[in-house]
Structures are given as C-alpha cells and as structure tokens.
Amino acid sequence: MEYHSVGPGGVMVSGSNAPAFLTKLWTLVEDPDTDPLICWSPSGNSFHVFDQSRFSKEVLPKYFKHNNMASFVRQLNMYGFRKVVHIEQGGLVKPEKDDTEFQHPYFIRGQEHLLENIKRKVTTVSNIKHEDLNTEEMSKMITDVQFIKGKQESMDSKISTLKHENEALWREVATLRQKHAQQQKVVNKLIQFLITLARSNRVLGVKRKMPLMLNDGSSTHSMPKYSRQYSLERVSPSLPRPRLPTTRSV
C-alpha cells in the first residue's frame, strides 16, 4: 500500500512500507529549501548536515516533535546510519565548517523504493536496560558532581573562615605572650625588691643588737670596785650592817 505526502517545501513523497522517520528524513533531504542546512552529497550516496545548532532549531521542529540534535542522531543510529569520516594520507581531515555526513547503503538519491530495506535495529530488553542505565547513571553522575561541587564550595568557605579565625587566634596568642613576658618581668622585679628589702632589714637588726650586747657584757667588768660597792649600797640601803666582835664580848 502506497501513500503520498507533501513536505514543507512542497516535495511530493511517494509512500511505502517505510517507517515514518525514514519518510520524513527523505522529504527533509529532498526539500531544496533546507539545502543550506541539510542536503545530498554530490555522489548522492549520503547526506550532509550543516550547522547543527541552526538545523536543530530551524528544521527539526518542522518535521519532528523535538529540536534535539542528539535525539535525531540517535534515531539515525537505530536505523543503521553511520557517520562518514574522511581519511586522507593516513590523517583525519578536519572540515572547515560544521559539517556532519551520514550514510546508509539503502538511502540513495533517486531510489526511494530502497527505504523499505532499511530496518530498525532490534532492541532487546538488555539493550534498553543498558541504555536506560547509562542515561540514569549519567544523570546521577551529573547530580553527584553538582552535589560534590556544592560541598567543595562549602568546605572552601569553611576553610577560609577557619583560616581567618586561626590567624586571629595566633595574633591573640602573640599578644598574650607579650603581656605574660611583661608581667613576668614585673614579678621578677617585685621578688628582687622583696629579697633586697628583707636583707636590708636583717642587716639593720644585727647592727641595732650589737651595741646592746657590748654594753651588757662589759659594764660589770669595767666598773671600779668602789663604784660597785657604792651602787650595791644604794640599791639595798635598808639592809643592817654586820657588827664587828669586841673584846668585851670575848
């Protein structure tokens, strides 16, 4: 069963059993209005996509329900399309402009009937899980990287704060050390003053005691006998004098 569809540029596409994606792709490549962004190669065995940014914004929304270039390339890969890499003299030739070329053995200019031979790759459950897992892993990885980045910025901020606090503490310690050294000098001077004062008082006390000791020890020895007797008599005048014996009493 065949059907016909008209592309945005007025290109008539005869339908067949080809998937809708391939029909839209054929119309897109055949449309002369889109040649500045997508067109056949000179040989007609492949097609070129120029300026992927403009192509995804200006062309894809007209034919597909998205404007994602990565999704477009993924669909091409699912139908067996391959990127064409030019190799000359053993080295890769870097294109002068944004030019990506895709090729499929059954996607040839003028041979639309070959589209029926292009089959979508059979996607097994394991491949779906693997692809979904890769997508989930990538999303999780991006989330983890953003989380780690936030943590790192927070740690950098905390480290900076701790650094400033540490510098302030070191300045305070240096100030306290200076004050301690000054106080230690004052204490040492005070102790030295007290020691000197104690020694001075001790010497003065010895000097005061020495004249008294000299007077007390030499007074009895240097006094004459009569003066001692006189002093004794004056000390005890009330004592009776002893009487001398007489011849009569004998």
Steps between C-alpha positions, in 0.01 A plus 500: 500500500641832392426852618618845410600780729608854436793650690526861619682593182232350277697182427274207412600179672353172380429288801576134559547270793798707616487629859378854553841617614663392173221659296543829683876476465470446123267796468732711710805419288310541172355839595704769319399760759707318764810452284699763692466281810445145366546362148627210293870452440623546144507123448150456643610212725486706820368828636658788690378694802645850531498719808340259745390781729291672230384166360363387839324833560368583153446169319438219747185653659338518155530126442529346845354562842829615646799722429765277653791418270615217726160330469513537121844340485385224736212416267737491204720256687198283583432465126859415417626837377867568555708814509741532210858572604733616222852368518774631278865405515448323832363806682156634582392801297336757722214671314522873457143544632246311709431215258381152603448235232276193543477196274290184460525243218125527429466878539594612148381799302237409242440153645225556750372145464812379685371654823299183560828314541609722787402323817511626851741320723339243724522642849517229761399548859862486606588781257211713628607446857859573405402823322266605780766413750751713316255789495419456866866463588584813305223696671605366837863580424412858408296532820784356704751732337280801574455378858874448542564843348262657751666311783842610380392864484355468851823341624706773333289761677540322834874460447528871421305584817716267707811652348392851603406376848834323531686816402299696758580239767870516417493877530325469836755241615782732401338785696453277804862390480614861499278578800625189679861599438434850634322362807784256557746789495288689754478192725876444478566863592255475790665183629843659472374806685357285781825304530702821517261645758522189716879504492509869592270445800712212618820705485336788689380264772847359551650848522247604766565195718878521498536822723260360757693179522824695550354713780348206684813294495763762603319707766576273794859446407597855427336655807746571793461319829395802694245595250363148515482511871339838485248384259421196709454711806270730319305213368444347850525783767260334747710191560666502857869520511680214677666585831858426567583296815643683801742398770236524768283246348792266483 
